[in-house]
Amino acid sequence: MFSPFAQGFPPLPDGNSVDLGRLLMNMGLAVVWAFVASISFAVAISIGLRLFHALIPGLDEIGELKKGNMAVALVFATFIISLTAIVVAILLK
């Protein structure tokens, strides 16, 4: 069975000393990166859903979802997951 922690954590540089400044900088950059990613996802998904609605003018997606139409739900979910994959690919480039 695969476990991401099976190999353990990487060793600390210079024995057991930790550079607090570098640690805080990395934590700050992680917070900034999370903020940038969340804004990017929100913008991309909202634009993508508007585009989806414009490409299929005769379909009321929300009304069909309220009726319990699983086909529309699957297409909608697949579209959102595809948008997410595109944003991740752009952010990691």
C-alpha positions as CSV (number, residue, x, y, z in Angstrom):
1,M,0.0,0.0,0.0
2,F,1.3,3.4,-0.9
3,S,1.8,6.0,1.8
4,P,3.1,9.5,1.1
5,F,4.9,9.5,4.5
6,A,6.5,6.1,4.0
7,Q,9.8,7.7,3.1
8,G,9.7,10.1,5.9
9,F,10.5,13.8,5.9
10,P,13.7,15.2,4.3
11,P,16.6,15.8,6.6
12,L,17.0,19.3,8.1
13,P,20.1,21.2,6.8
14,D,23.1,21.5,9.1
15,G,22.1,18.9,11.6
16,N,19.1,20.1,13.6
17,S,19.3,23.8,13.0
18,V,16.4,25.5,11.3
19,D,16.6,28.9,9.7
20,L,13.6,30.7,11.1
21,G,13.7,33.5,8.5
22,R,13.6,31.1,5.6
23,L,10.8,29.1,7.3
24,L,8.6,32.2,7.8
25,M,9.3,33.3,4.2
26,N,8.2,29.9,2.9
27,M,5.1,30.0,5.0
28,G,4.3,33.5,3.7
29,L,4.8,32.5,0.1
30,A,2.5,29.5,0.7
31,V,-0.2,31.7,1.9
32,V,0.2,34.1,-1.0
33,W,0.3,31.2,-3.4
34,A,-3.0,29.8,-1.9
35,F,-4.6,33.2,-2.3
36,V,-3.5,33.5,-5.9
37,A,-4.7,30.0,-6.7
38,S,-8.1,30.6,-5.0
39,I,-8.7,33.8,-6.9
40,S,-7.6,32.1,-10.2
41,F,-10.0,29.2,-9.6
42,A,-12.9,31.6,-8.8
43,V,-12.4,33.7,-11.9
44,A,-11.8,30.7,-14.2
45,I,-14.8,28.8,-13.0
46,S,-17.2,31.7,-13.1
47,I,-16.0,32.7,-16.7
48,G,-16.2,29.0,-17.7
49,L,-19.7,28.5,-16.4
50,R,-20.9,31.7,-18.2
51,L,-19.3,30.3,-21.4
52,F,-21.0,26.9,-20.8
53,H,-24.3,28.7,-20.5
54,A,-23.7,30.7,-23.7
55,L,-22.7,27.6,-25.7
56,I,-25.9,25.8,-24.8
57,P,-28.6,28.4,-25.0
58,G,-31.7,26.1,-24.9
59,L,-30.8,24.4,-21.7
60,D,-31.6,25.7,-18.2
61,E,-28.8,23.9,-16.3
62,I,-29.8,25.0,-12.9
63,G,-33.5,24.0,-13.5
64,E,-32.4,20.6,-14.8
65,L,-30.2,20.1,-11.8
66,K,-33.1,20.9,-9.5
67,K,-35.2,18.3,-11.3
68,G,-32.5,15.7,-10.6
69,N,-31.2,15.2,-14.2
70,M,-28.1,13.2,-13.7
71,A,-26.9,13.6,-17.3
72,V,-26.7,17.3,-16.9
73,A,-25.1,17.0,-13.5
74,L,-22.4,14.7,-15.0
75,V,-21.7,17.1,-17.9
76,F,-21.6,20.0,-15.5
77,A,-19.2,18.3,-13.1
78,T,-17.0,17.2,-15.9
79,F,-16.8,20.7,-17.2
80,I,-15.9,22.1,-13.8
81,I,-13.2,19.4,-13.3
82,S,-11.8,20.2,-16.8
83,L,-11.6,23.9,-15.9
84,T,-9.8,23.0,-12.7
85,A,-7.3,20.9,-14.5
86,I,-6.6,23.7,-16.9
87,V,-6.1,26.3,-14.1
88,V,-3.8,23.9,-12.3
89,A,-1.7,23.3,-15.4
90,I,-1.4,27.1,-15.9
91,L,-0.5,27.8,-12.3
92,L,2.2,25.0,-12.2
93,K,3.8,26.0,-15.5
